[in-house]
Amino acid sequence: MQYTFNLVGVSPILSFFYQQQQQQEQQTSGIEYLGHRQCTLDMFLESVEMVASKQGWQCDRVVDTVINFWMNNSESIQYWKGRLEDAGHENLLVARVADLKSLRTTFESLLDA
């Protein structure tokens, strides 16, 4: 199975938790959103390890995906780190980790709607 990891934006804390609650109710499998107050590799690695076990994913592959993203996207990381700092303490940096098949299916369903 292949995985993907992206930083997707900055969100107010309450909005992020509300969205997480809705996602749990919809039973969306294969896609997880992570939110942190700091933009560090260590924080996201901790989160993806928990998510990988919850989803039944291959933890080593998910961790490798996050590390590869971090090594190859320094401009994007710096951009989102700056946006998080600009937004203030009541916001989180949001990342998405997913298996590619589930993400593709989700995007295709949006196009069909």
N, C-alpha and C positions, 0 to 999 in steps of 0.2 A: 504494500500500500504506500502511496506517496502522500506527503503532507505539504501544507503551505502555511507560512506565517507572515503577517503584514501588520504594520502599525496603521490604524485606520482613522484615528482622530482623537480629539479631546472632548470630554463630556462632563457635565456637572455630575457629582456623585449620585444624587438622588435619581437623576434620569437614567444613569447606567444601571443602578440596582432595579429600577422599575422595568427596564428592558430585559434584564436578566430574569426577572420574575415571569415576564410574559413568555420568554423563550423556554423556560422550564415547563410552563403550562402547555406549550405547543409540542413538547417532546421532540424538538429538533435535534436530530442526532448527526454527529459527524462535523459539527461546527461549534466552536466555543469562542466566546469573547472574554478577554481578560482586561481588567482595569487596575492601574497602579498610579500612585501619587508621584513616583519617581521613574525616570527613564533609565533603567539599568538592566543589563543582561541577566544578572543574578536573580532579580525579582521575577523576570519573565520565565527564566528556566525553572524556578521553583513552582510557578503556576502551571507550566505545561507538563511537568512531571505528575502533578496531581490530576490534571485533566486527562492525560494519556491513560492513567490507570482507570479512571472513571469511564472513559470511552472504550477501553479495551484496545487501545492503540499500542504500537510498538514504541515504547518509551525512548529507546536509543535513537530511533529514526526521527521522532518528533524533536528531541533535543538537538540532534544534528541539523535539522531544518532551521531551528531558531538561531543556532550559532552561525550557520551559513548566511542567514539573513543579516545578522549583526555584522559579520565580516565584510559583506558585499554592498551594504547600503548605508554607509556612514553619513552621506548627505541627508538622506531621509530621516535618519535617527536624530541628527542635529536639528533638523527642521522641526520635528515633532517635540523634541526636548524644549526648544525655544517656545513653541506654541503652548506647551504645558506650563512653563514658567510665566508666560504672559497671562495665562488664564487665571492663575491664583490657586490658593490652597484648597478651594472647594471643588476642584476638578480632578479628573483622572485621565491618564493616557490610556487609550483603548487599543488593544491588539486583537487580531483574529487568528486563530489557529484552526485548521480544518484538514480533513482528508480531501484530496482533490476531487474525488468522485462525488461526495456530498455537496461540495461547493459548486461544482459544475451543474449538478441537478437543481440546486437552489437558483442559480442564475438563469438556467433554462426555463424554470417555472415562472420566473419574473417576466421573461419575454413572452411567454404564452398567455399571460393574464390580460 
